[in-house]
Amino acid sequence: MRRFFIYMAALPVLLFMAACSNCSDKKTQVQQEEYVSTAPVFNSDSAFLFLKEQCTFGPRTMNSEAHDKCGDYIAAKFRQYGANVYEQMADLKLYDGTPVKGRNIIAAFNEQAPRRIMICAHWDSRPWADHDEDPANHKTAIDGANDGASGVAVMMELARQFAMKMPAVGVDLICFDAEDCGTPEWARDEHDSEHTWCLGSQYWAGKHHVDGYVAEYGILLDMVGGPNSVFYKESYSMQMAPRITDKVWAAGQKIGYGNYFKSEATGYVTDDHVAVNQCGIPCTDIIASDKNNSGFCQTWHTTADNVNNIDVNVLKAVGQTLMEVIYVVEA
């Protein structure tokens, strides 16, 4: 009787403990449930096709036929997807005084929206492979599959998505020209370097495509398709646009791309976002580092920057993060 009484007395306690354990398990299960985004799905295969098509024209160097034809292609694609396309023609000069014809291409979507954001990238490619392992290639123009075409390809896929479902916020997709024709390595001792980069964005910052243009913020894409890519928080971005930087990185991490969007900071990079920030629009830079070293991707400014060295998973991570920002965060 005594043993039976002990068991009966303990039974409510055991049941309570089991119930609490069950509640705990359910709580843990809820906490571990994956976030399900309502944003449309970014198609990385489509983006890769846009990237390849840009590269078929050849290196998009200033004053070249390939540059002109690719510019026509980019503008036509944006128009195909319903954008109001603006083009800025600019007379620019390279580091050594060589005159070049610049062309910024701006695709405006949902222009009636009271709020606007801008996504940007450069579309030209480097005239010199001055970081190539083979010195014989240093004066060879590069395809710029990652360094140039990848950012534009992501924006083209965004445009295709906008044609199917227009976001609530207005979006301007801006292709800056003449970003990558800064002073080559062999001329750095004789010529200024810092201000010879990002000529197209400098021009745009001084004279917007629309008088009185205002955007709440900008996101720059640079080298967003290379293998072994990770994206740290670039220092100019954290200095001049910390809120936007944190917003974008948080979105990428929330939808499962924390292995690409790292919370750590990296150094200062001279890029198109600097001019955008200086004209009063906070702009962050999604620019890749190589996860195996502290520098840019290994194909940077080499002849290996071609379509064979593109990772569609990186395009997907960046593109889907932008979809989250545009369609969910800014909804």
Secondary structure, 3 states (H helix, E strand, C coil): CHHHHHHHHHHHHHHHHHHHHHHHHHHHHHHHCCCCCCCCCCCHHHHHHHHHHHHCCCCCCCCCHHHHHHHHHHHHHHHHCCCEEEEEEEEEECCCCCEEEEEEEEEEECCCCCCEEEEEEECCCCCCCCCCCCHHHCCCCCCCHHHHHHHHHHHHHHHHHHHHCCCCCEEEEEEECCCCCCCCHHHCCCCCCHHHCCHHHHHHHHCCCCCCCCCCCEEEEECCCCCCEEEEECHHHHHHCHHHHHHHHHHHHHCCCCCCEEEEECCCCCCHHHHHHHCCCCEEEEECEECCCCCCCCCCCCCCCCHHHCCHHHHHHHHHHHHHHHHHHCC
